[in-house]
Amino acid sequence: MEELEGIRRVEVEFEKKRVLVYAAPKASVSAMLEALKKRGYRAKVLFIEKKRFVNPSSREEK
């Protein structure tokens, strides 16, 4: 059974405020943090909630 991992929710601390980013792929979160750092802001990821996706085509039928 093939499983695909996706990020469902990310909590980011930005300027001492918690910001939620929903349905964010890992690449866009990394790019967002890099862009903030380049502009002189401090941001860090507090929490990442992952959602596992199961590919239905790879399931064995009983």
Backbone as CSV, one residue per row, in Angstrom:
resi,resn,N_x,N_y,N_z,CA_x,CA_y,CA_z,C_x,C_y,C_z
1,MET,0.851,-1.182,0.000,0.000,0.000,0.000,0.895,1.244,0.000
2,GLU,0.674,2.095,-0.946,1.490,3.308,-1.067,0.854,4.439,-0.268
3,GLU,1.666,5.114,0.543,1.154,6.247,1.307,1.847,7.521,0.869
4,LEU,1.067,8.564,0.703,1.612,9.869,0.350,1.415,10.784,1.539
5,GLU,2.486,11.440,1.975,2.367,12.340,3.110,2.162,13.763,2.643
6,GLY,1.230,14.452,3.277,1.004,15.859,2.990,0.906,16.617,4.297
7,ILE,1.227,17.851,4.272,1.118,18.680,5.463,-0.257,19.326,5.461
8,ARG,-0.983,19.149,6.556,-2.332,19.687,6.609,-2.388,21.055,7.262
9,ARG,-1.626,21.229,8.335,-1.690,22.506,9.042,-0.314,22.832,9.608
10,VAL,0.066,24.079,9.501,1.348,24.535,10.017,1.112,25.757,10.892
11,GLU,1.669,25.757,12.098,1.617,26.933,12.963,2.976,27.615,12.884
12,VAL,2.959,28.890,12.584,4.190,29.662,12.459,4.142,30.824,13.437
13,GLU,5.245,31.045,14.143,5.326,32.216,15.012,5.993,33.321,14.207
14,PHE,5.303,34.440,14.080,5.783,35.552,13.277,5.588,36.828,14.066
15,GLU,6.688,37.492,14.369,6.637,38.729,15.157,5.814,38.539,16.439
16,LYS,6.093,37.445,17.140,5.455,37.104,18.419,3.955,36.866,18.298
17,LYS,3.476,36.558,17.103,2.079,36.198,16.898,2.047,34.826,16.244
18,ARG,1.052,34.058,16.614,0.906,32.741,15.991,0.062,32.869,14.734
19,VAL,0.561,32.316,13.667,-0.132,32.376,12.383,-0.353,30.941,11.913
20,LEU,-1.551,30.641,11.478,-1.844,29.311,10.949,-1.815,29.347,9.432
21,VAL,-1.152,28.363,8.872,-1.107,28.219,7.418,-1.727,26.863,7.123
22,TYR,-2.801,26.855,6.365,-3.500,25.603,6.098,-3.135,25.039,4.732
23,ALA,-3.137,23.704,4.658,-2.901,22.979,3.409,-1.652,23.480,2.699
24,ALA,-0.600,23.595,3.463,0.639,24.146,2.908,1.619,23.023,2.600
25,PRO,2.062,22.927,1.358,3.122,21.963,1.074,4.428,22.412,1.718
26,LYS,5.290,21.457,2.003,6.534,21.744,2.712,7.392,22.780,1.990
27,ALA,7.427,22.711,0.684,8.262,23.642,-0.087,7.801,25.080,0.087
28,SER,6.482,25.301,0.117,5.999,26.678,0.240,6.242,27.226,1.644
29,VAL,6.216,26.340,2.662,6.511,26.776,4.026,7.965,27.204,4.121
30,SER,8.863,26.413,3.558,10.290,26.748,3.562,10.549,28.053,2.819
31,ALA,9.896,28.224,1.682,10.069,29.445,0.892,9.537,30.663,1.648
32,MET,8.434,30.490,2.347,7.856,31.588,3.113,8.803,32.018,4.237
33,LEU,9.361,31.043,4.954,10.279,31.364,6.048,11.546,32.037,5.530
34,GLU,12.059,31.564,4.413,13.259,32.175,3.820,12.990,33.607,3.390
35,ALA,11.817,33.849,2.796,11.467,35.199,2.348,11.343,36.145,3.543
36,LEU,10.765,35.664,4.645,10.632,36.494,5.835,12.003,36.817,6.434
37,LYS,12.890,35.820,6.461,14.222,36.032,7.016,15.017,37.038,6.185
38,LYS,14.863,36.983,4.875,15.570,37.919,4.001,15.117,39.354,4.240
39,ARG,13.868,39.528,4.655,13.344,40.870,4.926,13.608,41.318,6.359
40,GLY,14.315,40.483,7.125,14.691,40.864,8.482,13.700,40.467,9.564
41,TYR,12.676,39.677,9.208,11.716,39.219,10.204,12.187,37.900,10.796
42,ARG,11.738,37.644,12.017,12.044,36.361,12.618,10.770,35.519,12.607
43,ALA,10.886,34.339,12.072,9.737,33.441,12.021,10.232,32.024,12.240
44,LYS,9.434,31.227,12.918,9.799,29.827,13.101,8.541,28.975,13.093
45,VAL,8.701,27.735,12.691,7.581,26.804,12.645,7.400,26.224,14.039
46,LEU,6.186,26.330,14.570,5.886,25.814,15.899,5.324,24.405,15.846
47,PHE,4.495,24.137,14.867,3.770,22.874,14.847,3.414,22.509,13.417
48,ILE,3.592,21.253,13.082,3.183,20.762,11.759,2.300,19.534,11.982
49,GLU,1.097,19.618,11.485,0.171,18.484,11.564,0.107,17.850,10.185
50,LYS,0.438,16.572,10.133,0.465,15.899,8.837,-0.788,15.054,8.650
51,LYS,-1.183,14.951,7.426,-2.321,14.115,7.066,-1.807,13.074,6.087
52,ARG,-2.094,11.827,6.359,-1.623,10.758,5.478,-2.693,10.457,4.425
53,PHE,-2.231,10.373,3.214,-3.122,10.036,2.111,-2.792,8.616,1.663
54,VAL,-3.812,7.836,1.466,-3.614,6.482,0.969,-4.086,6.449,-0.474
55,ASN,-3.234,5.932,-1.324,-3.576,5.837,-2.739,-4.565,4.687,-2.920
56,PRO,-5.818,4.967,-3.286,-6.830,3.905,-3.389,-6.539,2.885,-4.485
57,SER,-5.791,3.267,-5.486,-5.508,2.330,-6.581,-4.522,1.241,-6.157
58,SER,-3.811,1.437,-5.056,-2.833,0.438,-4.642,-3.381,-0.515,-3.577
59,ARG,-4.637,-0.311,-3.168,-5.245,-1.209,-2.177,-5.578,-2.554,-2.807
60,GLU,-5.455,-3.580,-1.981,-5.836,-4.911,-2.468,-7.303,-5.129,-2.152
61,GLU,-8.040,-5.608,-3.144,-9.461,-5.881,-2.920,-9.620,-7.248,-2.301
62,LYS,-10.570,-7.369,-1.365,-10.796,-8.657,-0.690,-11.878,-9.443,-1.400
